[in-house]
Amino acid sequence: RLAFRTLVRKYGCDLCYTPMIVAADFVRSAKARDSEFTTNKVGDNPLIVQFAAKEAQVLCDAARIVCPFADGIDLNCGCPQRWAMAEGYGACLINKPELVRDMVRHVRNQIDSPGFSVSIKIRIHEDLKRTVDLCQKAEATGVSWITVHGRNVEERHQPVHYDAIKVIKESVSIPIVANGDIKTLKDAENVHHLTGADGVMVARGLLANPAMFAGYEETPLKCIQDWVNIALEHGTPFTCFHHHLMYMMERITSKQEKKVFNVLSSTSAVLDYLNDHYGV
């Protein structure tokens, strides 16, 4: 969300995505739009809005709404969560290349903003030829780039197949972004070297250390202070404010400290704790 994007941009992140938003809800409900998507004119760019969608026109309508406020949309074809798959969203789309092609084509035809990007994020198939075919079809339809999470739908914590990302990169001429298990800047550089990818995407690694792209091995206190300032300025709800701190402090707190910190229940209690223990 906006507050966390603001933080990671201070520490070398070039491009930020929103969380995945269900396009049908977003189009249908003003309440969903207000709660799911916020941005500002001061520095929240480049910004990609990621949608879960399964109908071309619904994706187009969602893209049209965000087009004045964002630099592109991303169609999520990689989320393996059961609810998403059951609804026909996320990773089940990698088995429907024609539908993906149709959705990309519709957005390309209906959004006439020349710099507006249309990208997709995928997982790989057991049979990599199917993934290559999907990527080549998407490329032919005008997709701007493809982010590849190097695991199949069933895999969670198994090693990432960086070799598969390399094969995909060599099979298309559009940019490929590598994703999966990147926890440090050195990891990012290694994955770039291994795959030849044009960029790397990080999710959990940045939750644990928002300053990762700036080369820090663990979250520096300055970053925690920045998060406190940004979150308070944005009026971030307590649960979100606290959860981000729990992730950030995972590597720098003892088991005993975690027990105390993780059950704090108000912003003032968190601020007192940070001040008493870290001078933040």
C-alpha positions as CSV (number, residue, x, y, z in Angstrom):
1,R,0.0,0.0,0.0
2,L,1.0,3.7,-0.3
3,A,2.8,4.1,3.0
4,F,5.0,1.0,2.5
5,R,5.7,1.9,-1.2
6,T,6.8,5.3,0.1
7,L,9.2,3.6,2.4
8,V,10.8,1.2,-0.1
9,R,11.2,3.9,-2.7
10,K,13.4,5.8,-0.2
11,Y,15.7,2.7,-0.3
12,G,16.4,2.1,-3.9
13,C,13.2,0.4,-5.2
14,D,12.7,1.4,-8.8
15,L,9.1,0.3,-9.4
16,C,6.3,-0.5,-7.0
17,Y,3.1,-2.6,-7.3
18,T,-0.1,-2.3,-5.4
19,P,-1.4,-5.5,-3.7
20,M,-3.5,-7.7,-5.9
21,I,-7.0,-6.1,-6.4
22,V,-10.0,-8.1,-7.6
23,A,-11.0,-6.1,-10.7
24,A,-14.7,-7.0,-10.6
25,D,-15.1,-5.7,-7.1
26,F,-13.0,-2.6,-7.9
27,V,-15.2,-1.8,-11.0
28,R,-18.5,-2.5,-9.2
29,S,-17.9,-0.8,-5.8
30,A,-16.8,2.8,-4.9
31,K,-16.1,1.5,-1.4
32,A,-13.7,-1.1,-2.8
33,R,-11.9,1.5,-4.9
34,D,-11.5,3.8,-1.9
35,S,-10.1,1.0,0.3
36,E,-8.0,-0.8,-2.2
37,F,-6.2,1.9,-4.1
38,T,-4.7,5.1,-2.8
39,T,-1.8,7.1,-4.3
40,N,-0.5,10.7,-4.2
41,K,1.2,13.0,-6.7
42,V,4.4,13.2,-4.7
43,G,6.7,10.5,-5.7
44,D,4.4,7.4,-5.9
45,N,5.7,6.5,-9.3
46,P,6.3,4.5,-11.4
47,L,3.3,2.6,-10.1
48,I,1.7,-0.6,-11.4
49,V,-1.7,-1.6,-10.2
50,Q,-2.1,-5.4,-10.1
51,F,-5.5,-6.9,-10.8
52,A,-7.0,-10.4,-10.4
53,A,-9.4,-10.8,-13.4
54,K,-10.9,-13.4,-15.6
55,E,-12.9,-11.3,-18.1
56,A,-11.4,-9.0,-20.6
57,Q,-13.9,-6.2,-20.4
58,V,-13.8,-6.1,-16.6
59,L,-10.0,-5.8,-16.7
60,C,-10.3,-3.0,-19.2
61,D,-12.8,-1.1,-17.1
62,A,-10.5,-1.4,-14.1
63,A,-7.6,-0.3,-16.1
64,R,-9.5,2.7,-17.4
65,I,-10.3,3.8,-13.8
66,V,-6.6,3.7,-12.6
67,C,-5.1,4.9,-15.9
68,P,-4.9,8.6,-14.9
69,F,-3.2,7.7,-11.6
70,A,-0.8,4.9,-12.5
71,D,1.8,3.9,-15.0
72,G,0.4,0.5,-15.9
73,I,-1.6,-2.5,-14.8
74,D,-0.4,-6.1,-14.2
75,L,-2.6,-9.1,-14.6
76,N,-1.9,-11.6,-11.8
77,C,-1.5,-15.1,-13.3
78,G,0.6,-16.4,-10.5
79,C,-1.3,-16.3,-7.2
80,P,-1.6,-19.9,-5.9
81,Q,-4.0,-19.2,-3.0
82,R,-6.9,-21.6,-3.0
83,W,-9.6,-18.9,-3.0
84,A,-8.1,-17.2,-6.1
85,M,-7.8,-20.4,-8.0
86,A,-11.4,-21.4,-7.1
87,E,-12.7,-18.1,-8.4
88,G,-10.7,-18.6,-11.7
89,Y,-8.1,-16.0,-10.8
90,G,-4.3,-16.1,-10.3
91,A,-2.3,-19.1,-11.3
92,C,-5.1,-21.0,-13.0
93,L,-4.8,-18.5,-15.8
94,I,-1.5,-20.0,-16.9
95,N,-3.6,-22.9,-18.2
96,K,-5.7,-20.5,-20.3
97,P,-3.2,-18.7,-22.6
98,E,-6.0,-17.7,-25.1
99,L,-7.9,-15.9,-22.2
100,V,-4.7,-14.1,-21.1
101,R,-4.0,-13.1,-24.7
102,D,-7.6,-11.8,-25.0
103,M,-7.4,-9.8,-21.8
104,V,-4.0,-8.2,-22.7
105,R,-5.3,-7.4,-26.2
106,H,-8.5,-5.8,-24.9
107,V,-6.6,-3.4,-22.6
108,R,-4.1,-2.6,-25.3
109,N,-7.0,-1.7,-27.7
110,Q,-9.0,0.3,-25.3
111,I,-6.5,2.3,-23.3
112,D,-5.0,4.8,-25.6
113,S,-2.4,6.2,-23.3
114,P,0.9,5.5,-25.1
115,G,3.1,5.1,-22.1
116,F,0.7,2.9,-20.1
117,S,2.1,-0.6,-19.6
118,V,0.3,-3.9,-19.5
119,S,2.2,-6.7,-17.9
120,I,1.5,-10.2,-16.5
121,K,2.9,-12.1,-13.5
122,I,3.1,-15.9,-13.9
123,R,4.2,-19.1,-12.3
124,I,5.8,-21.9,-14.4
125,H,4.3,-25.2,-15.6
126,E,5.8,-28.6,-14.9
127,D,6.2,-28.7,-18.6
128,L,8.2,-25.6,-19.4
129,K,7.3,-25.7,-23.1
130,R,3.8,-24.6,-22.0
131,T,5.1,-21.6,-20.1
132,V,7.3,-20.6,-23.1
133,D,4.2,-20.9,-25.3
134,L,2.2,-18.7,-22.9
135,C,4.9,-16.1,-22.8
136,Q,5.3,-16.0,-26.6
137,K,1.5,-15.6,-27.1
138,A,1.5,-12.8,-24.6
139,E,4.4,-11.1,-26.3
140,A,2.7,-11.3,-29.7
141,T,-0.4,-9.5,-28.1
142,G,1.7,-6.6,-26.9
143,V,2.4,-7.4,-23.3
144,S,5.0,-4.9,-21.9
145,W,7.0,-7.4,-19.7
146,I,6.5,-10.6,-17.9
147,T,7.4,-11.3,-14.3
148,V,8.1,-15.0,-13.7
149,H,7.9,-16.6,-10.2
150,G,10.2,-19.6,-10.7
151,R,7.9,-22.2,-9.0
152,N,4.9,-24.2,-10.2
153,V,1.5,-23.9,-8.5
154,E,2.1,-26.7,-6.1
155,E,5.5,-25.5,-4.9
156,R,5.8,-23.2,-1.9
157,H,9.2,-23.5,-0.2
158,Q,10.9,-25.7,-2.7
159,P,14.0,-24.2,-4.4
160,V,13.2,-21.7,-7.2
161,H,13.8,-22.9,-10.7
162,Y,16.0,-20.0,-11.9
163,D,17.1,-22.2,-14.9
164,A,13.4,-22.1,-16.1
165,I,13.4,-18.3,-15.9
166,K,16.6,-18.3,-18.0
167,V,14.9,-20.4,-20.6
168,I,11.9,-18.1,-20.8
169,K,14.2,-15.0,-21.0
170,E,16.0,-16.6,-24.0
171,S,12.6,-17.4,-25.7
172,V,11.2,-13.9,-25.9
173,S,12.5,-10.4,-26.7
174,I,10.4,-8.4,-24.2
175,P,11.8,-7.8,-20.7
176,I,11.6,-10.6,-18.1
177,V,11.5,-9.9,-14.4
178,A,12.7,-12.8,-12.1
179,N,10.9,-13.4,-8.8
180,G,11.2,-15.9,-5.9
181,D,13.3,-16.2,-2.8
182,I,15.4,-13.0,-3.2
183,K,16.3,-11.9,0.3
184,T,19.4,-9.7,-0.1
185,L,20.9,-7.4,-2.7
186,K,23.5,-10.0,-3.4
187,D,20.7,-12.5,-4.1
188,A,19.2,-10.0,-6.5
189,E,22.5,-9.7,-8.3
190,N,23.1,-13.5,-8.4
191,V,19.6,-14.1,-9.8
192,H,20.1,-11.4,-12.4
193,H,23.4,-13.1,-13.3
194,L,21.9,-16.7,-13.3
195,T,18.8,-15.8,-15.4
196,G,19.8,-12.9,-17.6
197,A,16.5,-11.3,-16.4
198,D,16.0,-7.6,-17.0
199,G,15.0,-7.0,-13.4
200,V,14.1,-8.7,-10.1
201,M,10.9,-8.5,-8.1
202,V,10.9,-8.9,-4.3
203,A,8.0,-9.4,-1.9
204,R,8.7,-11.2,1.3
205,G,12.4,-10.1,1.3
206,L,11.4,-6.4,1.3
207,L,8.8,-7.0,4.1
208,A,11.7,-8.4,6.2
209,N,14.1,-5.6,5.1
210,P,12.6,-2.6,3.3
211,A,16.2,-1.3,2.9
212,M,17.4,-4.4,1.0
213,F,17.8,-2.7,-2.3
214,A,20.1,-0.1,-0.7
215,G,22.4,-3.0,0.3
216,Y,21.5,-3.4,4.0
217,E,21.7,-7.0,5.3
218,E,19.0,-6.3,7.9
219,T,16.6,-3.5,8.6
220,P,18.6,-0.5,9.8
221,L,17.1,1.6,12.7
222,K,16.9,4.6,10.3
223,C,14.5,2.6,8.2
224,I,12.3,1.7,11.2
225,Q,12.3,5.4,12.1
226,D,11.3,6.3,8.5
227,W,8.5,3.7,8.7
228,V,7.1,5.2,11.9
229,N,7.2,8.7,10.4
230,I,5.6,7.7,7.1
231,A,2.9,5.5,8.7
232,L,1.9,8.2,11.2
233,E,1.8,10.8,8.4
234,H,-0.4,8.5,6.3
235,G,-2.7,7.6,9.1
236,T,-1.8,3.9,8.6
237,P,-4.2,1.6,10.6
238,F,-2.5,0.2,13.7
239,T,-2.7,-3.5,12.6
240,C,-0.8,-2.7,9.3
241,F,1.7,-0.4,11.1
242,H,2.4,-3.1,13.7
243,H,2.6,-6.0,11.3
244,H,5.2,-4.2,9.1
245,L,7.3,-3.6,12.2
246,M,7.0,-7.3,13.2
247,Y,8.4,-8.3,9.8
248,M,11.1,-5.6,9.8
249,M,12.3,-6.5,13.3
250,E,12.2,-10.3,12.9
251,R,16.0,-10.5,12.4
252,I,17.0,-7.9,14.9
253,T,15.0,-9.0,18.0
254,S,15.4,-11.9,20.4
255,K,12.7,-14.5,21.0
256,Q,11.9,-12.8,24.3
257,E,11.6,-9.3,22.8
258,K,9.3,-10.7,20.0
259,K,7.0,-12.1,22.7
260,V,6.6,-8.6,24.2
261,F,6.6,-6.6,21.0
262,N,4.2,-8.8,19.0
263,V,1.4,-8.5,21.5
264,L,1.5,-4.7,21.8
265,S,-2.0,-3.4,21.0
266,S,-1.7,0.4,20.5
267,T,0.4,2.8,18.5
268,S,1.5,4.6,21.7
269,A,2.6,1.3,23.2
270,V,4.7,0.5,20.0
271,L,6.2,4.0,20.0
272,D,7.1,3.7,23.7
273,Y,8.7,0.3,23.1
274,L,10.8,1.5,20.1
275,N,11.9,4.6,22.1
276,D,12.8,2.6,25.2
277,H,14.7,-0.2,23.4
278,Y,16.1,1.4,20.3
279,G,16.0,5.2,20.8
280,V,13.7,5.4,17.8
